[in-house]
Amino acid sequence: MTTPKGKHTFFPTDGGLKIILPGEETSGVSYSPPFRIATRNTNPLPYESNVTFGPGNIEYPADPGVAYNYRRNWDLDFDKRSLRDFLESMQPRSCRSPMSAGLYRTIDNGLEMRVLEIDPAQSGEPISGRLRHLTLEFEFPPEFNVPEPNANYEILGPGLATTSYTAPASFGIDVESRELVPYTALSYVWGDQVETCSVEIEGHTISVTSSLLGALQNLRHEKEHVILWVDQICIDQNSDRDKEKQIRLMDRIYRRAWTTAIWIGEEPDQGAFRALQGLYEATQGRTDLSAEEIELMRNPDPRLEAAGTFLKLEALFDRPWFTRTWVIQEAALSRAAYLVTGNTYVCWQTFCGWADALLDFGIFREKVVSSSQDDEAPIHGWQSAREIYKIGEANYMFVGRPSVLRILADTRYAKASKAVDKIFSVLGLCNLDIEPDYSITAPELFQKVANHIVDNGYGHNVFRLLSCVDHEPQVDLPSWAVDWSKPRVTAPLAFSTSSFNCFDAGGYGMLRGDVKQWLCRRNDRQLVVTGKPFSTITVLSASLKVFELIPDAVALSQSSWKACVDFATAREQYGAATFASFVSTVTAGKDSTLRQKSPSEFANVASLLCDTVSGRKPTFTDQIYSKRHQQGHFTLEHLKQRSMGRHFQGFKKAFAAAVNKRRLCWTANGNLALVPRTARTSDEIWAFPRSAVAFVLRSAPEHGQYLVIGECYCHEVMDGKFVRDELVPLRDVRLV
């Protein structure tokens, strides 16, 4: 195939990723612009390059990753005039300080930042450079698309005349020289802060982590002055005030960066990106993979060249960068980000496209944690890449920013050295009227965030917040306010609004106009909501840990699936555990996407698995069997191939998402339910109008007050009939 005109692409070679120029023949590659680091000689203005301006589509190769469409000559002149007027109005000021005054001059302007200009040097020589103060105050004004005089308004629509476009300003302006300065922002992990190295900045010796030193040495040029924004050096790490100012500017720093280098460390053999691209290409055009194919990819013949592919990929996605909280907005907000390891790089969007295409195949193994890590949420780098990419798409595609609740829920897996950074690190991604303040405690900050979510959303936002409760109640934080520093250990049942596709415990459709029945009231640390108590927990299973289900009799007999079947059937004579309610409970009524109701084929899969671990047929008195099953033509081997293999893979995913780190329970009125691992006997199950699922509450010492324990799936409640039953009155419950 031939690359499109004006495009560049990466093609894997033994020496890394080679730039393929337009017109060259390539095969099976992904298109991506080349990675360039900002230097003194970088031209920050795309329209100053050797491009002929004219009507129609114009590409500006000097600005990576950006194409300006339908921009006219008068538009470019307008941009130039705006920039010239701003520069003429600037008052240059000195940012130089005597050696005795220290390296960092106080930043008074809220839109001012520092960048590091690294001196050119040979490999192995010490890092040296200087700080420059830039302002990010200037932005190109919005421009409007105006139709041609003879345009057909009936076809084009009147909205065309008011469509605006703002050209990105990929530079800062030096406050001393008024020079336009493009810079490359660095996204990386600090690493070990005990073992440090030294760099020299303007005659001052600065301690940096070895991780940063490796990145600086890798990005430094032999002949050019490289210009970087690096938090460890460009922010005074001994000043909380300086940190607080720069955190508020972080979103603009990364949006305005000419390029962003995502440094994930050295890669000795340079093979991980190549392996990922090869796996992506091998699965193109496929909608699913059989169990045998997945196993072959994971454990190929050691004599084959691909034998080390998975080891390389697992090592790549296990890099610490994918688990840190600060990197989320750094990658999501950057217009031209590149993943860099050693001397190999790849466009961030291309990398995420590869990983995302492979994620749903179930190729990658789930991470396993020990019993001592029960409160940790293992997450693979490919899952992290998908979340970051989705957040970035949402920020650029939609008017306005995503809600803080959505951002915090999507990034809960990420780690931070300080609990308050879980909030401060995402301020650039969402609308949250909270200023960075390192004097505040984490519980105080989490309480402020919870208050904001309750006060600035509709009633159902309250229950989305409650769906995020996933840990034991804390003394210093209301049970309904989430501790965002603790990663979620269960998959949410009903955080997404798509949950109403699967169940409707709160009778949403029947209560649209009755505001009084779902309106909540907040009073300091208490939240009052209206609901109905359904039943009390009487018997609990052990906390369930779901590892990968394997269609093998021995493996199933030692799995959490057998624990679920044993618990449900041991109490069947005392409760109402029908086969249908059991299957719905252990899958939370969802399909493999976790967004739609479970298909009827799940019952066939569950029926076979039940009889396999119970040793009897039927396992449940009302169990259903397909015609093939009755005729003896449906065995565990059929779960490894073709359509039933696909249904088994979907069932396996839904089962793991529902049951892992939760418990099964029996209620006082004889129903089977799925409850949080922290639930206790005598805890109560409540249903609330406008909530997709039920919740487990625990009576607090003071009469009429309750603690939130977490989400609950109870088959008898999920259709909303209980909430709509007028014989059971609604009543206020006070959450503390």
C-alpha positions in Angstrom: 0.0 0.0 0.0 1.1 3.6 -0.5 0.9 6.1 2.3 -1.5 9.0 1.7 -0.1 12.3 0.4 1.5 14.4 3.1 1.3 11.7 5.8 4.0 9.9 7.7 3.9 6.5 9.3 5.9 4.2 11.5 7.1 0.9 10.2 8.8 -1.6 12.7 12.4 -2.4 11.9 15.1 -4.1 14.0 16.6 -0.7 14.7 13.4 0.8 16.1 10.5 2.6 14.4 11.6 4.1 11.1 9.9 7.2 9.5 8.3 6.3 6.2 8.1 9.3 3.9 5.1 10.0 1.6 4.9 7.8 -1.5 7.1 5.0 -0.1 5.7 1.4 -0.2 4.7 -0.1 3.2 2.7 -3.0 4.3 0.3 -3.3 7.2 1.3 -0.1 9.1 -0.5 2.5 11.1 -0.3 6.2 10.1 1.2 8.6 12.5 3.1 11.9 12.4 6.8 11.8 13.3 7.9 12.8 16.8 9.8 16.1 17.1 11.2 17.7 20.3 11.0 21.4 20.7 14.3 23.3 20.3 15.4 26.9 20.0 15.0 26.6 16.2 11.5 25.1 16.2 9.1 27.2 14.3 5.9 27.5 16.5 3.8 29.1 13.8 2.5 26.7 11.2 1.5 29.5 8.8 5.1 30.8 8.6 6.3 27.5 7.0 6.7 27.1 3.2 3.1 26.5 2.5 1.0 28.1 -0.2 -2.1 29.6 1.3 -5.3 29.2 -0.6 -8.9 28.1 -0.2 -9.9 24.6 0.8 -8.0 22.2 2.9 -4.4 23.2 4.0 -2.0 21.0 5.9 0.7 22.6 8.0 3.5 20.1 8.4 5.3 22.2 11.0 2.6 21.7 13.5 2.5 17.9 14.4 -0.8 16.2 14.6 -3.0 19.2 13.6 -4.7 19.9 10.3 -6.4 23.2 9.7 -9.4 22.9 7.4 -11.1 25.6 5.3 -8.9 28.4 6.7 -8.8 31.5 4.4 -6.1 34.1 3.9 -8.0 36.6 5.9 -8.1 34.1 8.8 -4.3 33.8 8.9 -3.9 37.6 8.7 -6.4 37.9 11.6 -4.3 35.5 13.7 -1.1 37.4 12.9 -2.6 40.7 13.8 -3.9 39.3 17.1 -0.5 38.0 18.0 1.3 41.2 16.9 -1.1 43.3 19.0 -0.5 41.1 22.0 3.3 41.2 21.7 3.3 45.0 21.3 1.2 45.4 24.5 3.6 43.2 26.6 5.9 44.9 29.0 9.2 42.9 29.1 10.5 42.2 32.6 13.6 40.6 34.0 13.4 37.1 35.5 17.1 36.9 36.3 18.0 36.5 40.0 21.5 36.7 41.6 23.1 33.4 42.7 22.5 34.2 46.3 18.7 34.6 45.8 18.3 31.0 44.7 17.1 29.5 41.4 13.4 30.1 41.5 12.0 33.6 41.0 8.4 34.0 42.4 5.7 33.7 39.8 3.0 36.3 40.4 1.0 35.9 37.2 -1.4 33.0 37.3 -0.6 32.2 33.6 3.2 32.2 33.9 5.3 29.1 33.9 9.0 28.1 33.7 10.6 25.9 31.0 14.0 24.2 31.0 16.4 24.9 28.2 18.9 22.1 28.1 22.4 22.8 26.7 23.5 20.5 23.8 26.1 17.9 24.8 27.4 14.5 23.9 26.0 11.3 25.4 27.2 10.7 29.0 28.1 14.4 29.7 26.3 16.1 32.7 23.0 17.8 32.2 23.1 21.6 32.3 20.7 24.3 31.3 18.7 27.3 32.4 15.1 28.2 33.3 13.0 30.6 31.1 9.8 32.2 32.2 6.9 32.0 29.7 3.4 33.3 29.8 0.5 31.3 28.4 -1.8 34.3 28.4 -2.1 34.7 24.7 -4.6 32.6 22.7 -5.7 33.0 19.2 -9.2 34.5 19.1 -12.1 32.3 17.8 -12.9 32.6 14.2 -16.2 31.9 12.5 -17.1 30.0 9.3 -19.1 32.3 7.0 -20.9 30.7 4.1 -20.2 31.8 0.5 -22.6 34.5 -0.7 -24.5 32.0 -2.9 -24.6 29.3 -0.3 -27.9 27.4 0.1 -28.9 28.1 3.7 -31.7 25.5 3.5 -29.1 22.8 2.8 -26.2 24.1 4.9 -28.3 25.2 7.8 -28.1 28.5 9.7 -25.7 27.0 12.2 -22.9 27.1 9.7 -22.7 30.9 10.0 -22.0 30.7 13.8 -19.6 27.7 13.9 -16.4 28.9 15.5 -12.8 27.6 15.4 -9.9 28.5 17.5 -6.4 27.8 16.3 -4.2 26.2 19.0 -1.2 28.3 20.1 1.5 25.7 20.5 3.9 28.0 22.3 4.5 30.3 25.3 5.9 33.8 25.1 9.1 34.6 26.9 8.4 37.4 29.4 11.8 38.9 29.0 12.4 38.8 25.2 8.8 38.4 24.0 10.0 35.6 21.9 7.6 32.8 20.9 8.9 29.6 22.6 7.5 26.2 21.7 8.3 23.5 24.3 8.0 19.7 24.7 6.1 18.7 27.9 7.5 15.6 29.7 5.2 13.0 31.2 6.9 10.4 33.3 7.0 8.7 36.7 9.3 10.1 39.4 10.3 6.7 40.6 12.6 6.2 43.7 13.0 9.6 45.4 15.6 8.3 47.8 18.3 7.6 45.2 18.7 10.9 43.4 21.1 12.4 40.8 22.2 15.9 40.1 21.9 18.4 37.3 23.2 21.9 37.0 20.7 24.7 36.3 22.1 28.3 36.1 25.0 27.3 38.4 22.7 25.7 41.0 22.9 22.0 41.7 19.4 20.4 41.6 18.6 16.9 42.8 16.4 14.8 40.5 15.3 11.2 40.4 17.2 8.7 38.3 14.1 8.2 36.2 14.1 11.9 35.2 17.8 11.9 34.5 17.4 9.0 32.1 14.6 10.9 30.3 16.7 14.1 30.0 19.7 12.3 28.7 17.6 10.5 26.2 15.9 13.7 24.9 18.9 15.9 24.9 20.4 16.8 21.5 24.0 17.0 20.5 23.7 20.3 18.7 20.4 21.9 19.6 19.1 23.6 22.8 16.1 21.4 23.7 13.2 23.1 25.5 11.2 21.0 28.0 8.6 21.5 30.7 9.6 19.2 33.5 7.6 19.4 36.8 10.6 18.3 39.0 12.7 21.2 37.8 10.2 23.8 36.5 8.2 23.8 39.8 9.9 24.8 43.0 9.5 21.5 44.9 10.2 23.2 48.2 7.3 25.6 47.9 3.7 24.4 48.3 2.5 27.8 47.1 4.5 27.4 43.8 3.0 23.9 43.4 -0.5 25.1 44.0 -0.2 27.9 41.3 1.3 25.6 38.7 -1.2 22.8 39.3 -4.0 25.2 38.3 -2.1 25.9 35.1 -1.3 22.2 34.3 -4.1 21.7 31.8 -3.0 24.7 29.8 0.7 23.6 30.0 -0.1 20.3 28.3 -2.7 21.7 25.9 -0.2 24.3 24.7 2.8 22.0 24.4 4.2 21.7 20.9 4.7 18.0 21.6 4.5 15.7 24.7 7.0 13.0 25.4 5.6 10.1 27.5 8.8 8.6 28.9 8.3 5.1 30.2 11.9 4.1 30.6 14.5 2.1 28.7 13.7 -0.9 26.6 16.7 -3.1 26.0 15.5 -5.0 23.0 13.1 -2.4 21.5 10.6 -5.2 20.6 7.4 -4.3 22.6 5.9 -1.8 20.2 6.7 -4.1 17.3 5.1 -7.0 19.1 2.0 -5.0 19.9 1.6 -3.8 16.3 2.1 -7.3 15.0 -0.5 -8.7 17.3 -2.9 -5.9 16.3 -2.4 -6.7 12.6 -2.8 -10.4 13.1 -6.3 -9.9 14.6 -7.6 -7.3 12.1 -11.0 -8.3 10.7 -11.7 -10.7 13.6 -14.7 -10.2 15.9 -13.6 -12.8 18.4 -11.0 -15.5 19.2 -11.5 -19.0 20.4 -10.1 -20.3 23.6 -7.5 -22.3 21.7 -6.3 -19.2 19.7 -6.0 -17.2 22.9 -4.0 -19.9 24.6 -1.8 -20.2 21.5 -1.1 -16.5 21.5 -0.3 -16.5 25.3 1.9 -19.6 25.2 3.2 -20.1 21.6 5.7 -22.8 20.7 9.0 -21.8 22.2 10.7 -22.6 18.9 8.8 -19.8 17.2 10.0 -16.3 16.9 6.7 -15.1 18.5 7.5 -17.0 21.7 8.6 -13.9 23.6 5.8 -11.7 22.3 3.7 -11.9 25.4 6.6 -11.4 27.8 7.5 -8.2 26.0 3.9 -7.0 26.0 3.4 -7.8 29.7 6.6 -6.0 30.6 5.5 -3.0 28.5 2.1 -2.7 30.1 3.5 -3.3 33.5 5.5 0.0 33.4 4.7 2.2 36.4 3.7 5.1 34.2 0.3 3.4 33.4 -0.7 3.4 37.1 0.1 7.0 38.2 -2.6 9.6 38.7 -0.7 12.7 37.4 0.0 11.2 33.9 -3.7 10.9 33.1 -4.3 14.6 32.4 -0.8 14.9 30.9 -1.6 12.3 28.1 -5.3 13.2 27.8 -4.8 16.9 27.3 -1.8 16.7 24.9 -2.5 17.4 21.3 0.6 15.6 20.0 1.8 13.0 22.5 4.3 10.2 21.9 5.2 7.2 23.9 9.0 7.0 24.2 11.1 4.1 25.5 14.8 4.1 24.8 15.2 5.3 21.3 11.9 4.0 20.1 8.7 6.0 20.0 5.2 5.7 18.7 2.2 8.1 18.6 0.0 7.9 21.7 -3.2 7.7 19.6 -1.7 4.9 17.5 -0.6 3.0 20.6 -4.0 3.3 22.2 -5.7 2.1 19.0 -3.6 -1.0 19.0 -4.3 -1.7 22.7 -8.0 -0.9 22.5 -8.5 -3.2 19.5 -7.0 -6.1 21.4 -8.6 -5.5 24.7 -12.0 -7.0 24.0 -10.5 -10.2 22.7 -9.6 -11.2 26.2 -6.0 -12.0 25.1 -4.3 -10.4 28.1 -4.3 -12.3 31.4 -6.0 -10.8 34.4 -3.7 -9.7 37.2 -3.8 -11.8 40.4 -3.3 -10.3 43.9 -2.5 -12.1 47.1 -4.8 -12.3 50.0 -2.8 -9.6 51.8 -3.6 -7.3 48.9 -7.4 -7.7 49.1 -8.0 -4.0 49.0 -5.9 -3.4 45.9 -7.4 -3.1 42.5 -5.1 -4.8 39.9 -5.2 -3.0 36.6 -3.3 -3.7 33.4 -1.6 -0.9 31.4 -3.8 -1.7 28.5 -6.9 -0.9 30.6 -5.2 2.3 31.8 -4.4 3.3 28.2 -8.0 2.8 27.2 -9.3 5.0 30.1 -6.9 7.8 29.4 -7.7 7.8 25.7 -11.4 7.9 26.4 -10.9 10.9 28.8 -8.8 12.7 26.1 -11.5 12.1 23.5 -14.2 13.4 25.8 -12.2 16.6 26.5 -11.7 17.4 22.8 -15.0 16.2 21.3 -17.6 17.7 23.6 -18.5 21.2 24.6 -17.6 21.6 28.3 -15.7 19.3 30.5 -16.7 15.9 31.8 -18.2 15.8 35.3 -15.8 15.4 38.2 -17.7 12.3 39.3 -17.1 10.6 35.9 -13.4 11.6 35.9 -12.8 10.4 39.4 -14.6 7.1 38.8 -12.7 6.4 35.6 -9.3 7.2 37.2 -9.8 5.6 40.5 -7.2 2.9 39.8 -4.4 5.4 39.6 -1.9 5.8 42.4 -0.7 9.0 44.1 2.0 9.6 46.7 -0.3 12.1 48.5 -4.0 11.3 48.9 -5.1 14.9 48.0 -3.3 14.6 44.6 -6.1 12.2 43.6 -8.2 15.4 43.3 -5.6 18.0 42.4 -4.2 15.8 39.5 -7.6 15.9 37.6 -8.5 19.5 38.1 -7.6 20.2 34.5 -10.0 17.6 33.2 -13.2 18.6 34.9 -15.2 21.5 36.3 -14.6 21.5 40.0 -14.5 24.8 41.9 -11.7 23.7 44.3 -8.3 25.4 44.5 -5.2 23.3 45.1 -4.3 23.6 48.8 -1.8 21.3 50.4 -2.8 22.5 53.9 -6.1 20.7 53.7 -6.5 17.1 54.9 -7.6 14.3 52.5 -10.9 13.6 54.3 -11.8 17.4 54.2 -11.0 17.5 50.5 -13.1 14.3 49.7 -16.0 15.8 51.7 -15.8 19.0 49.6 -15.9 16.9 46.4 -18.9 14.9 47.6 -20.7 18.1 48.5 -20.0 19.5 45.1 -21.4 16.3 43.4 -24.6 16.3 45.4 -25.2 20.0 45.1 -24.4 20.3 41.4 -26.3 17.3 39.9 -29.7 15.8 39.5 -31.0 13.3 42.0 -29.6 10.3 40.2 -26.1 11.7 40.6 -26.4 10.9 44.3 -26.9 7.2 43.6 -24.0 7.3 41.1 -21.9 8.6 43.9 -23.2 5.9 46.3 -22.3 3.4 43.6 -18.6 4.4 44.1 -18.6 3.4 47.8 -16.4 0.4 47.9 -14.7 0.3 51.3 -15.5 0.0 55.0 -16.9 3.3 56.5 -14.3 5.6 58.0 -14.5 7.6 61.2 -13.3 10.8 59.6 -15.4 10.7 56.5 -19.2 10.3 56.0 -20.0 6.8 54.6 -21.6 8.4 51.5 -18.5 10.5 50.7 -16.0 8.4 48.7 -12.3 8.1 49.7 -10.9 8.5 46.2 -7.4 7.6 47.4 -8.5 3.9 47.7 -8.7 2.1 44.4 -12.0 0.4 43.6 -11.7 -3.4 44.1 -15.1 -4.4 42.5 -16.6 -3.6 39.1 -19.4 -1.1 39.6 -22.9 -2.5 39.1 -24.7 0.7 38.3 -22.4 3.7 38.0 -23.0 4.2 34.3 -26.4 5.5 33.2 -26.4 2.6 30.7 -27.2 0.4 33.8 -30.9 1.3 33.3 -30.7 -0.9 30.2 -30.1 -3.9 32.5 -32.2 -3.2 35.6 -34.3 -0.5 37.2 -34.6 -1.1 41.0 -35.8 2.5 41.5 -38.7 2.4 39.0 -37.1 5.2 37.0 -39.8 5.3 34.3 -42.7 5.5 36.8 -41.2 8.5 38.7 -40.1 10.9 36.1 -42.5 13.7 37.1 -42.6 13.1 40.9 -39.6 15.2 42.0 -40.5 14.8 45.7 -40.0 11.1 45.7 -36.3 11.2 44.7 -35.1 14.6 45.8 -32.3 14.4 48.4 -31.3 16.9 51.0 -27.8 17.5 52.3 -27.0 19.0 55.7 -23.3 19.2 56.4 -22.1 15.6 56.9 -25.6 14.1 56.5 -27.5 13.1 53.4 -31.2 12.5 53.5 -32.7 10.3 50.7 -36.1 8.6 50.3 -36.3 4.9 49.9 -37.8 1.6 51.0 -36.2 -1.2 53.1 -36.5 -4.6 51.4 -35.0 -7.1 53.7 -32.2 -8.0 56.2 -29.2 -10.1 55.5 -29.2 -13.4 57.4 -26.6 -15.6 55.9 -23.4 -14.6 54.1 -20.9 -16.5 51.9 -17.2 -16.0 52.1 -15.7 -13.2 50.1 -15.4 -14.5 46.5 -12.3 -14.2 44.4 -12.8 -14.9 40.8 -9.8 -16.1 38.7 -10.2 -17.0 35.1 -12.9 -19.7 34.5 -11.6 -22.6 32.5 -13.9 -25.1 30.9 -12.2 -28.0 32.7 -13.9 -30.2 35.3 -11.0 -30.2 37.7 -10.4 -26.5 37.5 -14.1 -25.7 37.9 -14.3 -27.9 41.0 -11.7 -25.6 42.7 -13.1 -22.3 41.5 -15.3 -19.6 42.9 -18.0 -20.9 40.6 -18.4 -24.0 42.7 -18.5 -21.9 45.8 -21.4 -19.9 44.3 -23.3 -23.1 43.3 -22.8 -24.7 46.7 -24.0 -21.6 48.6 -27.1 -21.2 46.5 -28.1 -24.9 46.6 -27.3 -25.5 50.2 -30.0 -23.1 51.3 -32.4 -23.7 48.5 -35.0 -25.4 50.7 -35.1 -22.3 52.9 -35.1 -19.7 50.2 -36.4 -19.0 46.8 -33.3 -19.5 44.7 -34.7 -20.4 41.3 -32.2 -21.2 38.5 -33.2 -18.0 36.8 -32.5 -15.8 39.9 -29.2 -17.6 40.5 -27.9 -17.0 36.9 -29.0 -13.4 37.0 -27.4 -12.8 40.4 -24.0 -14.3 39.6 -23.8 -12.2 36.3 -25.6 -9.1 37.8 -28.0 -9.5 34.9 -25.5 -8.2 32.3 -23.9 -9.4 29.1 -20.2 -9.3 28.2 -20.3 -5.6 27.5 -21.7 -5.0 31.0 -24.1 -2.5 29.4 -27.0 -4.8 28.2 -29.1 -7.5 29.7 -27.6 -11.0 29.7 -28.6 -13.1 26.7 -30.6 -16.4 27.0 -27.5 -18.4 26.0 -25.9 -17.6 29.4 -28.5 -19.9 31.0 -27.3 -22.8 28.8 -23.6 -22.1 29.7 -24.5 -21.9 33.4 -26.6 -25.0 33.3 -23.6 -27.1 32.0 -21.3 -25.5 34.6 -23.7 -26.1 37.5 -24.0 -29.8 36.7 -20.3 -30.2 36.2 -19.4 -28.9 39.7 -22.4 -30.3 41.6 -22.2 -33.8 40.2 -25.9 -34.1 39.8 -28.5 -33.3 37.1 -30.4 -31.1 37.6 -28.5 -29.0 40.1 -31.6 -26.7 40.6 -35.1 -28.1 40.5 -36.2 -25.7 37.9 -33.0 -25.8 35.8 -33.4 -25.4 32.1 -31.6 -27.4 29.4 -31.2 -26.8 25.7 -32.2 -29.6 23.3 -28.6 -30.3 22.5 -27.8 -30.6 26.2 -30.7 -33.0 26.7 -29.4 -35.1 23.9 -25.9 -35.2 25.3 -24.4 -33.1 22.5 -23.3 -30.2 24.8 -20.1 -30.7 26.8 -17.3 -28.6 28.2 -15.4 -29.0 25.0 -18.1 -27.1 23.1 -17.2 -24.1 25.3 -13.9 -23.8 23.6 -15.1 -23.4 20.1 -17.4 -21.5 17.8 -20.6 -19.8 19.0 -20.8 -21.5 22.4 -17.2 -20.6 22.9 -18.1 -16.9 22.3 -21.0 -17.2 24.8 -18.8 -18.8 27.4 -16.2 -16.0 27.0 -19.0 -13.5 27.5 -20.5 -15.3 30.5 -17.0 -15.6 32.0 -16.5 -11.8 31.8 -19.9 -11.0 33.2 -19.5 -13.5 36.1 -16.1 -12.1 37.0 -17.3 -8.5 36.9 -20.3 -9.3 39.1 -18.9 -11.7 41.7 -15.3 -10.8 42.2 -14.6 -9.4 45.7 -18.3 -9.6 46.6 -20.4 -12.0 48.7 -23.6 -13.9 48.1 -26.2 -13.7 50.8 -29.6 -15.0 51.9 -32.1 -12.4 53.1 -34.7 -12.7 55.8 -37.5 -13.0 53.2 -35.7 -15.9 51.4 -34.0 -14.2 48.5 -30.5 -14.6 47.1 -28.5 -11.4 46.7 -25.1 -10.2 45.7 -23.6 -7.8 48.3 -20.3 -6.0 49.2 -17.5 -8.0 50.7 -17.8 -5.7 53.8 -21.5 -6.6 54.4 -22.5 -8.2 57.7 -25.5 -10.2 58.9 -28.3 -7.8 60.1 -27.3 -5.2 57.4 -30.4 -4.0 55.4 -31.1 -4.0 51.7 -32.8 -0.7 50.5 -34.2 0.4 47.2 -34.4 4.0 46.2 -36.4 5.8 43.5 -34.2 6.8 40.6 -31.5 4.3 41.4 -30.7 1.5 39.1 -29.6 -0.9 41.9 -30.3 -1.5 45.5 -27.9 -0.7 48.3 -26.8 -2.3 51.6 -27.1 0.0 54.6 -26.0 -0.5 58.2 -27.8 0.9 61.1 -25.7 3.5 62.9 -25.7 3.9 66.7 -28.0 6.9 66.6 -31.6 5.9 65.8 -32.7 6.6 62.3 -29.2 7.0 60.9 -27.5 4.6 58.5 -24.0 3.9 57.0 -23.7 3.2 53.3 -21.9 -0.2 52.7 -22.3 -0.4 48.9 -24.2 -1.6 45.9 -26.4 -4.7 46.0 -28.0 -6.9 43.3 -31.2 -8.7 44.4 -33.2 -10.3 41.6 -36.5 -9.6 43.2 -35.9 -5.9 43.4 -34.2 -5.1 40.1 -37.4 -4.6 38.0 -38.7 -1.7 40.1 -41.9 -3.4 41.2 -41.0 -3.2 44.8 -40.4 0.5 44.7 -43.7 1.0 42.8 -45.6 -1.1 45.3 -47.9 1.4 47.1 -48.5 -1.0 50.0 -44.9 -0.4 51.1 -44.5 3.3 51.9 -41.4 5.4 51.1 -39.6 6.9 54.0 -36.6 9.1 54.6 -33.3 7.6 55.5 -30.5 9.7 57.0 -27.0 8.7 55.7 -24.1 9.6 57.9 
